[in-house]
C-alpha cells in the first residue's frame, strides 16, 4: 500500500465521468503515469467498481461521488479532496451527455438543450469554480475541458444542437478561464478526443485509448506548455 506521504507527493488528478468510456481510460492512463487519480461518477457504486478495477495493478485510483449538475455534490467532493489531499493538480472536465442526433436547431426542444447545458457547460463551470482554491494550491495546475470538433465555429453545420451548442459554450469558457488564470500559472485547454467508440459515440469510432491520449497530453503539459488552446491529438484545431 502506498504511504500517505508518497500519496501526497504524487500528482493528484480528478476526472469527472470517470467510470466508463473516455473518462475511465483517462483515469487508467494517468494512473499508469504515477498520478493519484480521483475517479468520479454520479453513482458511488459505479465509481467504486471502476476504481477497484483500475487499482488492481497497484495504481493509485480512488472513487469519489460527484454529479457535476448538483452544486451540493460538487461542493461535497471539493471539501473531501481538500481534507484528504489539500490541493488538486489536474482537473479533467470530461462528464457530458446528450448527443442529440435526432434534433435540429430549427425544431429543437429547448428543455433538452437546457438539460444538456447543465451537464456540458454549467457542470464544468461549477466544478472548476469549486476546485479552483485547491488548484491554486498546486505549483502548476492544469484544467482540461473535453470538447468536440463539432463545436468548432469554423466548420459548424446543422444537427445535434444541444450537444454542439453546449460544447461551443465550453470552448468559450476555456478561453475565458485561460485568460483569467494565466497569472496563477494554471494551464487551461480544450481537447477534442475525436469520434471514439463509446456508449455516446457509438460503434465505428477510433479506439478509446487513442481518444483519451490527447486528453492525457493536455493534463500532463510541461510548466511552459500552451494555454487557451483547442487541440486534437496534441495538434491545434480551429475554434
SVG drawing of the C-alpha trace seen along z (x, -y; Angstrom):
<svg xmlns="http://www.w3.org/2000/svg" viewBox="-40 -37 48 43">
<polyline fill="none" stroke="black" stroke-width="0.4" points="0.0,0.0 1.2,-3.5 2.2,-5.5 0.3,-8.8 3.5,-10.8 4.1,-9.1 0.5,-9.5 0.6,-13.3 3.8,-13.6 2.1,-12.3 0.3,-14.4 -3.3,-14.5 -5.7,-14.3 -9.5,-14.4 -11.6,-13.1 -15.4,-13.7 -17.4,-11.0 -14.5,-8.6 -16.4,-5.4 -16.7,-4.5 -15.7,-5.3 -13.1,-8.0 -13.1,-9.1 -12.3,-5.7 -9.4,-5.3 -8.1,-8.8 -8.0,-7.6 -6.2,-4.4 -3.6,-6.3 -3.0,-8.9 -2.7,-6.2 -0.1,-4.4 1.9,-7.6 2.0,-7.5 -0.8,-10.0 -3.1,-9.7 -6.4,-9.6 -9.7,-10.6 -12.2,-8.8 -15.6,-10.4 -19.1,-9.3 -22.7,-10.3 -23.1,-6.9 -20.9,-6.0 -21.2,-2.3 -20.1,-2.9 -17.1,-4.9 -16.1,-2.2 -16.4,0.5 -14.4,-1.3 -11.7,-2.5 -11.4,1.0 -10.8,2.5 -8.2,-0.1 -6.4,0.2 -5.8,4.0 -2.4,3.4 -1.3,1.3 -2.2,-2.0 -3.5,-4.8 -7.1,-5.2 -9.8,-6.4 -13.5,-6.6 -15.4,-9.8 -19.1,-10.6 -19.6,-13.8 -22.5,-14.9 -21.5,-17.9 -25.1,-19.0 -25.6,-19.2 -23.9,-22.1 -24.2,-20.2 -22.5,-17.2 -19.7,-19.2 -19.2,-21.2 -19.0,-18.0 -16.5,-16.5 -14.3,-19.6 -14.4,-19.5 -13.4,-15.8 -10.4,-16.4 -9.4,-19.4 -9.5,-17.2 -7.7,-14.3 -5.1,-16.0 -5.1,-19.8 -4.7,-20.5 -5.5,-19.4 -3.0,-19.4 -5.2,-18.3 -8.9,-18.7 -10.3,-16.9 -13.9,-18.1 -15.0,-15.0 -18.6,-14.3 -21.1,-15.1 -24.5,-14.0 -26.9,-14.3 -25.5,-13.6 -28.9,-14.6 -28.7,-13.3 -32.5,-13.3 -32.8,-17.1 -32.3,-20.1 -31.8,-23.7 -35.0,-24.8 -37.2,-22.5 -35.1,-21.6 -36.8,-21.0 -35.2,-23.8 -35.8,-21.8 -33.5,-19.2 -30.9,-21.9 -31.2,-23.2 -30.7,-19.7 -27.5,-19.3 -26.2,-22.7 -26.5,-21.6 -24.0,-18.8 -21.9,-20.0 -21.4,-23.7 -22.6,-24.6 -21.3,-21.4 -17.6,-22.0 -18.1,-25.7 -19.3,-25.0 -16.8,-22.1 -13.9,-24.4 -15.1,-27.2 -15.5,-24.7 -12.0,-23.2 -10.2,-26.4 -8.9,-27.1 -7.4,-23.6 -5.9,-24.1 -4.3,-27.3 -2.6,-25.3 -0.8,-23.3 2.6,-24.6 1.4,-24.4 -2.2,-23.2 -3.9,-22.1 -7.6,-22.2 -8.7,-20.1 -12.1,-20.6 -13.2,-17.7 -14.9,-19.3 -15.6,-18.2 -14.6,-19.4 -18.4,-19.6 -18.2,-22.8 -15.7,-24.4 -17.4,-27.5 -15.0,-27.3 -16.7,-24.1 -20.1,-24.0 -23.1,-22.9 -26.6,-21.7 -27.7,-18.9 -27.1,-17.8 -27.9,-21.3 -27.9,-20.6 -24.5,-18.9 -22.9,-21.2 -24.0,-24.5 -23.2,-23.4 -19.7,-22.3 -19.2,-25.6 -20.0,-27.3 -17.5,-25.1 -14.9,-26.3 -15.7,-29.9 -15.4,-29.1 -12.0,-27.6 -10.7,-30.8 -12.0,-32.9 -10.6,-30.7 -7.2,-30.6 -7.1,-34.4 -8.2,-34.8 -5.9,-32.1 -2.8,-32.9 -1.4,-34.8 -1.9,-31.8 0.1,-29.7 -2.9,-27.4 -3.0,-26.0 -6.5,-25.7 -7.1,-23.9 -10.0,-22.3 -9.4,-18.9 -11.4,-17.0 -10.8,-13.3 -12.3,-12.6 -15.1,-10.2 -14.5,-7.5 -16.2,-4.1 -18.0,-4.7 -21.6,-4.4 -22.2,-8.0 -20.1,-7.9 -21.4,-4.5 -19.6,-1.8 -17.2,-2.6 -15.1,-5.3 -11.4,-5.2 -10.2,-3.1 -10.9,-4.6 -7.1,-4.7 -6.4,-6.9 -9.1,-9.4 -8.0,-9.5 -4.3,-10.1 -4.9,-13.6 -6.6,-14.5 -3.8,-13.0 -1.3,-15.0 -3.1,-18.2 -3.3,-17.0 0.5,-16.5 1.8,-19.5 5.1,-20.9 5.2,-24.1 5.8,-26.2 3.1,-24.4 0.3,-26.2 -2.9,-27.6 -6.1,-28.8 -5.9,-26.3 -8.2,-23.8 -6.4,-20.5 -6.9,-17.1 -4.0,-14.6 -1.8,-17.4 -2.3,-19.5 -4.3,-22.8 -7.7,-22.8 -9.8,-25.8 -12.1,-27.4"/>
</svg>
